[in-house]
Amino acid sequence: MTELGSVAWPPAPIRTERLVLREAEARDRATFIELLASSEVHAYLGGPRARDELEREIPEVPGRWPGGFVVDLDGAMIGQILLRRATEHRRAAAVGKVDLGYLFLPRAWGFGYATEACGAALAWFDGALPGEPMVLATQTANISSMRLAAKLGFTEVERFHAWDAEQWLGLRSPVALSV
């Protein structure tokens, strides 16, 4: 995955009714470790990483790269959104397109935060890179992620087998901007 191209990064924080999408800060480090070490968060992502390994490897200010948003609720990180160009992908339909990824803490599940945050990131994306399609891959067993993909406007391109499970690849066509 590579940068998003000519997009100036980071953008100004994106505010929704309840959330702020912003650049990562040093205060987010513990939450990044919690996300990456969580067996619940990584149930469909190949499993969690060891906390001690993460403590050694995660930089003081993690997650600072073009396309990386921290999802902030009331001043605290509850998740992250990643928009990265898929330069290499297991599926030809995804190569060269921007890929949407997201992770949220289990305590933030079930409140619509992922829908709200991803919707705001997609609206920003549509303005920053008009005419660009986007892909999203998830395990078909991850029912919540499949529902979120549908709510966000992704439609199935194909299903495939990888990482010992059936995967789903969805495409979100570019939003036509009215002139």
N, C-alpha and C positions, 0 to 999 in steps of 0.2 A: 504494500500500500504506500502510496506517496501523497504528497501534499495536494491540496485542492486546486493548485494553479495560481492564477493571478489575484486571488482573493486576499485582501489585507487581513492579517490576523494579529491579535484577536479582535473580533468585532466588539462594539459596545455591548454591555450586558443586555440580554434579551429578557424582558419582564412579561410574565403572564399574570393571570388573576392571582395565583398563589405561589408562583415559582420565579426564580431567576436563573437563567443560563449564563454562566460566566466562565472566565478562565480559572484554571486551578491555582490554588494558593498553598503555602506551606501548611496552613491549618487543616488542609484536606488530607494530609498524608495518612493519618490513622484510618480514615474512612476508605481510602483507596486500598489499604491493606486488608481491611475488613471485607470489602467487596471481593477482592481476589482470593481471599482465604475461605470464603463462605461456601460450604458444601451445598446449601440451598440455592445460592445464586448460580453456582456452576453445575447444577444437576444435569443440565442439557448441554454443557460446554466442555465436556471432557474432564470434569472434576476440578476441585480447588487446588491452589498451590499451597505449599507449606508456609505457615506464618513466619517462622524464623528465617526462611529463605527470602521472603518478601521484605522483612525488616532490614536485611542486609542489602538487598538490591534496589529497592524503591528509593529514588532520589528525594532530597528534602522537599522539593516542590515537584510532585509527580504530575503526569498527565498534561504537560504543557507542549502541545504540538498542534499544528493547524488541523482544525476539524474536531478538536476535543473540547467538549463543554462539560463543566460541572453543573449538576442540577442541585440547586440550593433551595431549601425550604426554611424560612424563618432564620436565615443566617447559618444554616448547617447543611453540609453536603448529604444528599440522600441517594445520589446516583450519578451516572455519567452517560453522555451521548458521544458517539464517535462517528464522524463523517470522513471516510477515507476512500481515495480512489483505488479501485481494485485493479492493480496492474498485473497481478497474477491471481488466478482463482481456479478452483477445481472445475468450474463450469464456464464454457466459452461465452454464454449469454451475459455473464457478469463482468468480463474483462473490459477494463477501461471506464466502467461506470463507477459512480460514487456509491459506496456501500454504507448503509445505516446500521450501527450497532448501539446497544444500550445495556446498561447494568443498573439495577436498583436494589437497594437494601431490602431484605424481606419485610422489615417493619414499615416500609413505604408501599408495599404491594396492596392492591385492592382499593385504592383511593383515587384512581384516575390520573396519578402524577405522570406515569409513563406516556399516556395519551397526550396529556397537556404539554409536557416537555418536548416530546418528539414532534408534535404538531407545530410547536413554535420553532423548533430547529428546521423543520421542513419549510416553513414559511420564510425563514431567513434565507435558506438555501435557494429557494425559488427566486428570491430577489437578487441574491449575490451571483448566482450562476443560472440565469434564465435559459430554459430550453434543455437542461441536462436531465437525463433520466437517472433514477436511483434504484439500487437493488437492496434486498434484504434476504438473508438466509437464516433459517431456524430449523430445529428438529420438528418434525410433524408431531412428536409426542408432547411438545411444549405448547399446550392448548392456549395458554395465556398469550404467548408470543404470536401465535397464529391469529388470535382474535385482534391483537394490537395491529398486526400487519394489515388486516382487512380494514380496520377503522381508519388507518392512515392512507388507504388507497392503493395498497400493493395488490397485484393480481398474480396468480401462479404462472410461472414460466415453465417450471419443471420440478420434478422430484428426483432425488438421486440418493444413492447410498454412500455414506462417508462416516468415518469415526464410529463404526459399528452401529449405525442407526440411519433411519430414513430422514432425509433432509428435504426442506422445501425452499425453493428459490422464487422470490417474488420480484416484480418490476413495478415501479411507480413511474408512469409516463410524465414527461415534463408538463408543467402547468402552463397553459397558454395565458400570457399576460395581455390584458386588454389595453389597447392604445388609445 
